[in-house]
Amino acid sequence: MSLPECSVEQLTQFIGPNATNAEAAAKFICNQFSAVGNKFVDTQYAVDNTYLLFSAYLVFSMQLG
C-alpha cells in the first residue's frame, strides 16, 4: 500500500501566502499525515499476520478430522 505524497509546496498554496508561518503549518500537517499512514501500515501487517496464523490453525484442525 503506497501512501500519497505530502509536499510542503503544495500545502502552502492551499494555506495561502497571507497566513502567518504557512510553511511550518504545512510541515506539521505533512508530519501528521505520515504518522497516521505509518499506523495504517502497522495495522495492515498485524491483520495480515493474524489472518495467516488463523488460517494455519484451521488447516491443522482440519487434519484432525
N, C-alpha and C positions, 0 to 999 in steps of 0.2 A: 504494500500500500504506500503510494507516494503522497507526500504532503505538498500542498500548494506552496509556492514560494512567497515569502513576505518580504518586500523590499521597502526600505525607508523612503526612497524617492517616490514610490507610488503612493504611499500613505500621506506624505506631506502635501501632495496635490489635493487630497481629499480634506485634510485638516485646514488647509488654506494658508496663504502667506501672512495673514494678519494675526494668526494665532501666536500666542507667546510660547516660545520654545517648542515649535511644532516638531522639530527633528527628535527631541528627547521623547516626546509623546509617541511618535511613530516607532521609535526603538523599543519603548516599553510595550506597545501593542504587539509588535513582532515577537518579542520575547515571550509574551503570554501565549501567543498562538503556537510557538514552538513547544512550550511546556505542556500545553493541552494535547498537542499532536503526539508528543512522546508518551503521554499517559495512555492515549488510544492504542499506540503500538504495543506498549507493555500489556494492555488488556487483551489485545488480539493474540499475543503469544500465550497468555495464560489460558484463554479459551481454547486455542488450538491444542495445547498440551493436555488439557482436561479431556477434550474430545478424544484424543488419541489414547489416553490411558483408559477411559471408559470403554472405548471400542475394543481394546485389548482384553479388558475384563470380560466383556460379553463373549469374545471368541473363546477364551479359556473356560468360561462357564458352560458354553455350548458343547465343549468337548466332554463334559461330564455326562451329558445326556446321551 
